[in-house]
Amino acid sequence: MPPAKKRTRTYDPAKIRTAVLTQFRHVRQAVHTLTDEQLALPTRLPGWTVRDLAAHLTMAVETVSRNLERDEPAKPELALLDWPFATAVRADDIADDTRHLAAAHPDLDTLYAHTEARLTQALDASGDRVLAARTGAITLADYLVTRTVELVVHTDDLNAAVPGLDVPYDRQALAACTRLLADALATKAPGGSTEVRIPPYAVVQCVEGPRHTRGTPPNVVEADPLTWIRLATGRLTWQEAVTEAKVSASGERADLGGLLPLMG
């Protein structure tokens, strides 16, 4: 019997739009409270200060507006699940652009207000609109799902950098980010021998080997959403997560260390 085809996950466009805007507003409110001393703190991103990170979070959503202003490509080139693997080549350019943006906009309140106004207007565009993103032509609907990853991952970076800061996570944004990165793992390591559980948002089958059909799978990995996101983006190593009991892994094919991170 041939293996069952995996369904491509779909996302509710209205919920994703709301999630992106809500998460950006959570960050905006938090950044407004930061002192100059806090903005000067280092982050876990090499060479980035909190000010750099705060500026980058505006850049992550400003690309929606900027890409809508470019000529529309004839058709999409990039599928949603291609995106996590297409970002690494631009890491150096993104770091340079971030530092220039932070230096050019010392007034973060004004930068955030301008960015939110443009984002709000951009969200009225059709989800079928194709964007000329630097990672490849992609529909607006799919690109907005990628923005949940940018916003959630860097919200976590912000919380980690500033003691006592507790920027909330929009539930829909956290769910979409978790699911996209889980599906990226299944794309990178297709198979059905290992079940990866990230309650309450995602369960995926991956890794070549005997396919599980019923009962308790022989190889199971389980983590909470933020732990999974940190593993998938290189904020946390597999060995660290296992040693600190932040992930549970049982079975001979449950070691995901060689597959992570998925994106940097």
Backbone torsions as a table, in degrees:
resi	resn	phi	psi	omega
1	MET	NA	128.0	-179.7
2	PRO	-67.2	151.5	179.1
3	PRO	-63.1	146.1	179.7
4	ALA	-67.2	140.2	177.5
5	LYS	-73.7	138.3	178.4
6	LYS	-81.2	137.9	176.6
7	ARG	-77.7	141.6	173.6
8	THR	-78.5	126.6	-177.5
9	ARG	-67.0	142.0	176.4
10	THR	-113.2	154.4	-179.1
11	TYR	-125.0	141.9	178.5
12	ASP	-73.1	113.9	-175.3
13	PRO	-58.0	-40.6	-178.6
14	ALA	-65.3	-41.7	-180.0
15	LYS	-67.2	-37.4	179.4
16	ILE	-66.4	-42.9	178.6
17	ARG	-60.7	-44.7	178.6
18	THR	-63.9	-40.5	-178.8
19	ALA	-63.0	-44.1	-179.9
20	VAL	-62.0	-47.0	-178.6
21	LEU	-66.4	-41.7	-179.1
22	THR	-65.0	-44.8	-180.0
23	GLN	-65.6	-38.2	177.6
24	PHE	-63.4	-38.9	178.6
25	ARG	-66.9	-35.7	175.2
26	HIS	-60.2	-44.7	-179.8
27	VAL	-66.1	-43.2	-179.5
28	ARG	-57.9	-44.8	179.8
29	GLN	-62.6	-39.5	-179.9
30	ALA	-69.3	-44.3	-179.2
31	VAL	-61.7	-35.3	178.5
32	HIS	-57.9	-29.1	-176.3
33	THR	-87.0	-9.6	-172.7
34	LEU	-75.5	138.3	176.8
35	THR	-85.3	168.1	177.2
36	ASP	-60.0	-36.7	179.2
37	GLU	-65.3	-41.1	178.6
38	GLN	-68.6	-37.6	179.5
39	LEU	-66.3	-23.0	-179.7
40	ALA	-87.5	-5.6	-178.9
41	LEU	-65.4	150.6	174.7
42	PRO	-75.7	161.0	175.2
43	THR	-120.8	176.5	178.2
44	ARG	-78.2	0.1	173.9
45	LEU	-92.0	116.6	-172.6
46	PRO	-52.0	123.6	176.5
47	GLY	83.0	-3.1	-178.6
48	TRP	-99.4	133.2	169.8
49	THR	-90.0	172.8	175.7
50	VAL	-61.7	-36.7	177.2
51	ARG	-61.8	-43.3	177.0
52	ASP	-59.7	-45.0	-179.0
53	LEU	-63.6	-42.7	178.8
54	ALA	-61.7	-40.8	177.6
55	ALA	-65.5	-41.6	-179.4
56	HIS	-61.1	-35.3	179.6
57	LEU	-63.4	-30.3	173.8
58	THR	-73.1	-38.0	-179.7
59	MET	-63.8	-33.5	-177.8
60	ALA	-63.4	-29.9	178.3
61	VAL	-103.8	-22.4	176.7
62	GLU	-63.0	-25.6	178.3
63	THR	-62.3	-25.7	176.3
64	VAL	-62.0	-52.1	-179.7
65	SER	-63.9	-44.6	-176.9
66	ARG	-64.7	-41.3	-179.6
67	ASN	-68.6	-30.7	176.6
68	LEU	-68.2	-25.5	-179.2
69	GLU	-80.7	-14.8	178.7
70	ARG	-82.0	161.3	175.9
71	ASP	-59.2	142.1	-177.6
72	GLU	-79.7	126.7	175.1
73	PRO	-63.9	159.9	-177.3
74	ALA	-65.7	-35.0	-178.4
75	LYS	-159.2	160.8	177.6
76	PRO	-66.9	145.1	175.0
77	GLU	-111.4	-24.4	-171.4
78	LEU	-113.9	120.4	172.5
79	ALA	-78.7	157.3	-177.3
80	LEU	-55.2	-43.4	-177.0
81	LEU	-75.7	-7.0	172.6
82	ASP	-80.2	-26.2	-170.5
83	TRP	-58.7	-46.6	-177.8
84	PRO	-56.4	-28.0	-176.6
85	PHE	-92.9	-2.9	-176.8
86	ALA	-102.6	0.4	-172.8
87	THR	-90.3	-26.1	-172.3
88	ALA	-61.4	-35.3	-175.8
89	VAL	-66.6	-17.4	-178.4
90	ARG	-102.6	8.0	-173.3
91	ALA	-57.9	-45.3	-177.8
92	ASP	-66.7	-42.4	178.4
93	ASP	-62.1	-41.6	180.0
94	ILE	-62.5	-42.1	179.5
95	ALA	-62.7	-43.6	178.9
96	ASP	-64.0	-45.3	-179.8
97	ASP	-62.1	-37.2	-179.3
98	THR	-64.2	-46.3	-179.3
99	ARG	-65.1	-38.9	177.6
100	HIS	-65.2	-40.2	179.4
101	LEU	-64.8	-44.1	-179.9
102	ALA	-62.9	-39.6	-179.9
103	ALA	-69.9	-34.4	-176.7
104	ALA	-80.3	-15.8	-176.1
105	HIS	-130.9	73.5	179.6
106	PRO	-65.0	-25.5	177.8
107	ASP	-88.8	92.7	-176.2
108	LEU	-68.7	-31.7	178.8
109	ASP	-59.8	-43.7	179.5
110	THR	-66.8	-41.5	179.0
111	LEU	-61.2	-44.4	-179.4
112	TYR	-67.3	-39.7	179.2
113	ALA	-63.2	-44.2	179.1
114	HIS	-63.3	-43.0	-178.0
115	THR	-66.0	-42.5	-179.3
116	GLU	-65.6	-39.9	179.4
117	ALA	-61.9	-42.4	179.8
118	ARG	-70.0	-38.7	177.9
119	LEU	-63.0	-45.1	-179.6
120	THR	-57.9	-41.6	178.0
121	GLN	-68.2	-40.2	-177.7
122	ALA	-65.0	-29.7	-176.6
123	LEU	-70.3	-6.6	175.4
124	ASP	-81.5	-11.5	-177.8
125	ALA	-71.1	158.1	179.8
126	SER	-68.1	140.4	177.8
127	GLY	-64.9	-20.7	179.0
128	ASP	-80.7	-10.2	180.0
129	ARG	-60.5	129.7	-179.3
130	VAL	-90.1	130.1	-179.0
131	LEU	-102.5	142.0	176.2
132	ALA	-88.4	64.4	179.3
133	ALA	-71.0	154.2	-176.7
134	ARG	-69.2	-22.6	177.0
135	THR	-81.7	-11.1	-179.5
136	GLY	137.7	154.0	-179.6
137	ALA	-62.4	131.1	-172.9
138	ILE	-150.2	149.1	179.1
139	THR	-70.3	153.6	177.8
140	LEU	-58.8	-41.8	-179.2
141	ALA	-57.9	-45.8	179.2
142	ASP	-69.9	-39.1	-178.3
143	TYR	-63.0	-36.1	179.1
144	LEU	-65.9	-32.4	174.7
145	VAL	-63.8	-39.4	177.9
146	THR	-65.0	-27.4	178.6
147	ARG	-69.2	-27.3	175.5
148	THR	-65.7	-35.4	177.4
149	VAL	-65.1	-49.7	179.7
150	GLU	-57.0	-46.1	-175.6
151	LEU	-69.7	-44.0	-178.5
152	VAL	-69.1	-45.5	-179.6
153	VAL	-60.3	-44.7	-177.0
154	HIS	-80.8	-21.6	169.0
155	THR	-63.6	-42.1	177.4
156	ASP	-64.2	-39.8	175.4
157	ASP	-60.0	-41.6	-179.4
158	LEU	-65.3	-45.4	178.8
159	ASN	-62.6	-36.5	-180.0
160	ALA	-69.9	-28.7	-174.1
161	ALA	-83.5	-30.9	-173.1
162	VAL	-111.7	109.2	-179.7
163	PRO	-56.4	131.3	177.5
164	GLY	87.4	-13.4	179.7
165	LEU	-75.9	137.2	-177.2
166	ASP	-140.3	68.6	178.3
167	VAL	-66.7	126.8	-178.7
168	PRO	-73.0	161.1	177.2
169	TYR	-110.4	123.2	172.9
170	ASP	-62.2	132.8	-174.8
171	ARG	-60.0	-42.9	-179.0
172	GLN	-67.9	-37.5	178.2
173	ALA	-65.4	-44.0	179.6
174	LEU	-64.5	-39.9	179.4
175	ALA	-64.4	-46.6	-178.2
176	ALA	-64.5	-42.6	178.5
177	CYS	-60.6	-47.9	179.8
178	THR	-59.3	-45.9	-176.4
179	ARG	-68.1	-41.5	-179.6
180	LEU	-63.6	-42.2	-179.3
181	LEU	-72.1	-31.7	175.0
182	ALA	-67.0	-43.3	178.4
183	ASP	-66.4	-30.9	176.7
184	ALA	-65.1	-38.1	175.9
185	LEU	-61.7	-45.2	179.7
186	ALA	-64.4	-29.1	176.2
187	THR	-73.7	-40.6	-179.3
188	LYS	-69.9	-37.9	-177.3
189	ALA	-127.6	71.5	-176.8
190	PRO	-64.4	146.7	179.9
191	GLY	154.2	-176.4	-177.8
192	GLY	-137.7	20.1	-176.2
193	SER	-88.2	-21.0	-175.8
194	THR	-125.5	134.9	177.8
195	GLU	-107.5	124.4	178.4
196	VAL	-107.3	121.3	-176.3
197	ARG	-113.5	127.9	177.1
198	ILE	-129.7	76.1	-175.8
199	PRO	-68.9	144.8	4.6
200	PRO	-98.0	18.5	-166.0
201	TYR	-104.6	-30.0	-170.6
202	ALA	-152.4	146.3	169.1
203	VAL	-139.4	126.4	178.0
204	VAL	-132.9	152.1	173.2
205	GLN	-102.0	138.7	-179.1
206	CYS	-155.9	177.4	175.5
207	VAL	72.0	126.7	179.0
208	GLU	-63.0	148.4	179.3
209	GLY	144.7	-173.7	179.7
210	PRO	-55.6	130.5	-177.1
211	ARG	-81.8	131.9	176.6
212	HIS	-78.7	135.7	-179.1
213	THR	-118.6	-36.7	-179.6
214	ARG	-155.2	162.8	-178.9
215	GLY	74.4	-164.4	-179.1
216	THR	-75.5	125.5	-179.8
217	PRO	-62.3	147.9	179.9
218	PRO	-73.2	-21.9	-179.7
219	ASN	-127.7	116.0	-175.0
220	VAL	-133.5	133.9	172.6
221	VAL	-122.1	135.1	179.0
222	GLU	-139.1	137.0	178.8
223	ALA	-151.4	158.2	174.2
224	ASP	-77.7	162.7	-174.1
225	PRO	-55.5	-47.4	-176.6
226	LEU	-68.3	-36.8	175.1
227	THR	-61.7	-43.9	179.0
228	TRP	-61.3	-44.4	-179.2
229	ILE	-63.0	-39.7	178.6
230	ARG	-66.6	-38.0	176.3
231	LEU	-65.4	-45.3	-175.6
232	ALA	-67.2	-25.6	-177.4
233	THR	-109.2	8.9	174.6
234	GLY	80.1	11.6	176.1
235	ARG	-76.6	-21.2	-178.3
236	LEU	-139.9	134.3	177.5
237	THR	-85.3	158.4	178.7
238	TRP	-59.7	-44.0	-178.8
239	GLN	-63.4	-41.4	177.0
240	GLU	-60.6	-43.9	-178.0
241	ALA	-64.2	-40.9	179.2
242	VAL	-68.7	-46.4	-178.3
243	THR	-60.8	-39.7	-177.8
244	GLU	-88.7	7.7	178.6
245	ALA	57.4	35.2	176.6
246	LYS	-90.5	-10.4	176.4
247	VAL	-138.8	143.0	173.7
248	SER	-108.2	138.0	-177.7
249	ALA	-142.8	122.5	179.5
250	SER	-130.8	138.3	179.9
251	GLY	109.4	154.7	-174.6
252	GLU	-71.0	-18.1	178.1
253	ARG	-108.7	24.0	-177.0
254	ALA	-98.3	2.5	177.9
255	ASP	-86.5	108.6	-178.0
256	LEU	-96.9	8.0	-175.1
257	GLY	-56.8	-34.3	-179.1
258	GLY	-78.7	-8.5	-178.3
259	LEU	-104.7	-10.3	-175.5
260	LEU	-113.5	151.2	-0.1
261	PRO	-78.3	164.9	176.9
262	LEU	-86.5	-32.3	178.4
263	MET	-149.7	153.5	-176.9
264	GLY	-102.7	NA	NA
